[in-house]
Amino acid sequence: MNSGKIDFLRVRRRFRQAITTGHGTVEAVDRVLLRTEDAQGVGYGEAAPWPGFQTENCDQIVEALRSAQGSLSRLQATVAASRSSLPCLSAALSSCQHWNEIESFTGSLPCAGLLTAPTAEGIAEKATQGYHTIKLKILAETDSQQLQDLLGQCSPTLRFRLDANGSLNLELARAWAAVVRSLPNVEFLEQPLPPGHPGYASLGPEKIALDESFLTPQGIEWPGPVVVKPCLAGDWDEVLRWRRARSGPVIYSSSFETAIGRQAALWLAAQDSHTGAIGFDTLGRFEMDGRDRHEAGPVARGLLNVRWQELWKQMA
């Protein structure tokens, strides 16, 4: 019986400009790309850990892949036995398993613009590019009154999301929550406190979104908005079942994947009939390494006519 084969690549991507969030400054990221082959055909996936998320790292992913010794069935058994500790690898395998649908995905989804520093010039540029929703990174030292004044000067048609990446203490989180709830053009405050902080109970779910605190469907229950990063979210069939049963809002977000992971993540987001603006304004931020293929802009589209095997060889 053919148990299937696996191959993988570990690649490093360096940002053109380092990205600073509540977790610190990130200058480069490692990604592990997966290629499977079995009776159903060839599949591709990507494990894309991101700082601040309690997932396995790339060293652990590579160790699991090497232990499988090229056998797909052995890798699947390892992941099934350790799924809670290997969510990124589980997501990559899910992508491989759904690849026949993923590679033919040519749909489009509205995309939110991303600004790592909230400035009038940056917001104006994103608006000119056609973005209707803009995500702004904030830190503990961000002046809330200055930001309120800045947002008050913007077009009323623009919507905003504020992301603290868990960088606030409870006092600041409460103050920012009050600000967000007073501003109709702000959709939510994302991850104000670190994961597992008891302050979320008193903060409440209204216009408070979880990102780092919610990793897979086995994560914390939260009636407010939840941000899902597909390449970190574990088994995608479980994600889809969880989404069908959930009434609260879900926002899909990138973890700075290559074209392989982006194509797969867009497909997963498109399975949600309630998908709004997704957080995939991540293109053009790396040095020219040939690992992006999609077009940047306020609409995120699946790729047409890509020879994935050729892209795999180029990435290697």
Secondary structure, DSSP 8 states (H G I E B T S, - for coil): ----EEEEEEEEEEEEEEEEETTEEEEEEEEEEEEEEETTEEEEEEE---TTS-S--HHHHHHHHHHTTTBHHHHHHHHHHTGGG-HHHHHHHHHHHTHHHHTT---EEEB-EEESS--HHHHHHHHHHT-SEEEEE--TT--HHHHHHHHHTS-TT-EEEEE-TT---HHHHHHHHHHHHH-TTEEEEE--S-TT-TTHHHH-STTEEBSTT--STTS---SS-EEE-GGGS--HHHHHHHHHH--S-EEEB-----HHHHHHHHHHHHT-TT--SBB---TT-B-S-S---S--SSEEE--SS--HHHHHHHH-
